[in-house]
Amino acid sequence: MIIRLGYVAMSTVVKNASPSKTMTATNFSKLLDRDAAIRKLERLGAENLHNTLRLLRHNRAHDIVVFRLSSRLIPLIGHEMLGDWDPIPTLAAEFAELGSYAKQSGMRISFHPDHFTVLSTAKADVLQKSIQDLERHSAMLNAMGFGAEAMCNIHVGGAYGDKEKAAKRFIHNFTSLPPGIQQRVTLENDDKTFNARETLEIAEKVGAPMVLDIHHHAVNNEGEDAAELWPRIQATWPSGLPPKIHASSPRGESDPRSHADYVEIGPLLAFLQAIAPTTPKLDIMIEAKKKDEALFQLMEDFKQQEGVTVLNQASIQL
């Protein structure tokens, strides 16, 4: 099994390269010249895209081809004060440059909209905002020139007192999305509500690939073995696109759900060894607090393991 490692949004190695510089809504509202205020937001967006490109260059130098973009590339996008503002055409050149570099470098790019984007909600206004958020993420990926291979990962959402009804709402709302949006969505099990088995059942019903988070599974399960669920999870992924999992470790016994700075290799390696005979390729998104530092440390840990062949700075064969 060939495994590629990636990380999330920001680097702890590259300095002064935040892709999420922003302006608060309060500060925006204080600016009397609205056009000038919007131009400032667009300049911040351009800077975030430039810094993201710096991160991609850093990634390429270290053979990292799996990367999640920040969902805060454009500050205040979607805010109710800016409902008529569409900055993506203004930043078309920056988006195109970013996408071109990623594609030329063979990178797998994704987004993870925040926890306010929920399709299981019973509230019409929350659902509408969630759909609009997915549309914005898709528009940014379109502006970068990506097809459906660049995806947006979401959770099923809250149970709202009745998990079965929430699951049915999710399925209804998901299948009501435009096909172009549906094709970009992956579903991930969460650490409190919809566990891996439940998320998998929904993914199979709506035809969405499932991203298995092994840390979430460890703290939210009904006794299922993740490796036993894996054949079905792997089958949700389209041919030619390696399945993706999320890897992190608990901060401690008193705080098992929060992410630690680094990834403990033992539980991860045990899972990888269990699925290796039936999995040709796999991409791992590291969700540790130390970002790319955690990736580099995990590669060092892999080098010490029997049966692991290092392919480059961010890939191994098991």
Stockholm file with secondary structure:
# STOCKHOLM 1.0

chainA/1-318         MIIRLGYVAMSTVVKNASPSKTMTATNFSKLLDRDAAIRKLERLGAENLHNTLRLLRHNRAHDIVVFRLSSRLIPLIGHEMLGDWDPIPTLAAEFAELGSYAKQSGMRISFHPDHFTVLSTAKADVLQKSIQDLERHSAMLNAMGFGAEAMCNIHVGGAYGDKEKAAKRFIHNFTSLPPGIQQRVTLENDDKTFNARETLEIAEKVGAPMVLDIHHHAVNNEGEDAAELWPRIQATWPSGLPPKIHASSPRGESDPRSHADYVEIGPLLAFLQAIAPTTPKLDIMIEAKKKDEALFQLMEDFKQQEGVTVLNQASIQL
#=GR chainA/1-318 SS CEEEEEEESCCSSSSSCCSCCCCCHHHHHHCSCHHHHHHHHHHHHHHHHHHHHHHHHHHHHTTCCEEECCTTSSTTTTCGGGTTCCCTTTTHHHHHHHHHHHHHTTCEEEECCCTTCCSSCSCHHHHHHHHHHHHHHHHHHHHTTCCTTSEEEEECCCCTTCHHHHHHHHHHHHHTSCHHHHTTEEEECCSSSSCHHHHHHHHHHHTCCEEEEHHHHHHSCSSCCHHHHHHHHHHTSCTTSCCEEEECCEEETTEEEEECSSCCHHHHHHHHHHHGGGCSEEEEEECCTTHHHHHHHHHHHHHTSTTCEEEETTEEEC
#=GC SS_cons         CEEEEEEESCCSSSSSCCSCCCCCHHHHHHCSCHHHHHHHHHHHHHHHHHHHHHHHHHHHHTTCCEEECCTTSSTTTTCGGGTTCCCTTTTHHHHHHHHHHHHHTTCEEEECCCTTCCSSCSCHHHHHHHHHHHHHHHHHHHHTTCCTTSEEEEECCCCTTCHHHHHHHHHHHHHTSCHHHHTTEEEECCSSSSCHHHHHHHHHHHTCCEEEEHHHHHHSCSSCCHHHHHHHHHHTSCTTSCCEEEECCEEETTEEEEECSSCCHHHHHHHHHHHGGGCSEEEEEECCTTHHHHHHHHHHHHHTSTTCEEEETTEEEC
//
